[in-house]
Amino acid sequence: QSVLTQPPSASGTPGQRVIISCSGSSSNIGSNNVNWYQQLPGTAPKLLIYSNDQRPSGVPDRFSGSKSGTSASLAISGLQSEDEADYFCATWDDRLNGPDVVFGGGTKLTVL
Amino acid sequence: EVQLEQSGAEVKKPGESLKISCKASGYSFTTYWIAWVRQRPGKGLEWMGIIYPGDSDTKYSPSFQGHVTISADQSLFAAYLQWTSLKASDTAMYYCTRLDTRGYYYWGQGTLVTVSS
């Protein structure tokens, strides 16, 4: 059971806009920035969004992130077949027994 | 070019010990934290802990404290993850990744550890 809650799956057709949610609590998303990672099959994760809504250089502007309260979202517009991957949200959790990085359980995106 | 090169796949028996490595190049090794992340087959990502090679300051996730040891060798530009007694539940892909102001941007290719009798 992951500390951050994501839907296990999402889907869309080419060109569509898809939104993936990530729900947490006041000790994690509520008080820290959120990053998003994309993991293509058989590869290492790739940083997609950092500090809630910033894109590293090279990441297309079709990908955007947002955060409100204890939830965050990743939006992918103009969906393409190569976007088919697993997506993970991540943030710090300020736990009583020490800070910890927590990930969401991941959302498998299928491009129909 | 920043690179994190991990050691190769391992097949071990329960109870055996193991140390896997992550060799860094293309940047100042001692000035960036390196973390280890576990991914069990078909599952999500789990942050295990992090080390600052400059002074070996190490922080562990409460979930992994006492089960693994993270270390670094400045002279070899390498970080390590080790177990003294492996369990079948340690079977997973293990990634090292460098922390910078953006988050975990650079990742190793992963080391697959299989523990089976």
Chai-1 contact restraints between the chains, C-beta under 6 A:
chainA,res_idxA,chainB,res_idxB,connection_type,confidence,min_distance_angstrom,max_distance_angstrom,comment,restraint_id
A,N35,B,G103,contact,1.0,0.0,6.0,A-B,restraint_1
A,A44,B,Y95,contact,1.0,0.0,6.0,A-B,restraint_2
A,A44,B,W107,contact,1.0,0.0,6.0,A-B,restraint_3
A,A44,B,G110,contact,1.0,0.0,6.0,A-B,restraint_4
A,L47,B,G103,contact,1.0,0.0,6.0,A-B,restraint_5
A,L47,B,Y105,contact,1.0,0.0,6.0,A-B,restraint_6
A,Y50,B,R102,contact,1.0,0.0,6.0,A-B,restraint_7
A,Y50,B,G103,contact,1.0,0.0,6.0,A-B,restraint_8
A,P56,B,R102,contact,1.0,0.0,6.0,A-B,restraint_9
A,F88,B,L45,contact,1.0,0.0,6.0,A-B,restraint_10
A,N97,B,P62,contact,1.0,0.0,6.0,A-B,restraint_11
A,D100,B,S61,contact,1.0,0.0,6.0,A-B,restraint_12
A,V101,B,W47,contact,1.0,0.0,6.0,A-B,restraint_13
A,F103,B,G44,contact,1.0,0.0,6.0,A-B,restraint_14
A,F103,B,L45,contact,1.0,0.0,6.0,A-B,restraint_15
A,G105,B,G44,contact,1.0,0.0,6.0,A-B,restraint_16
A,G106,B,G44,contact,1.0,0.0,6.0,A-B,restraint_17
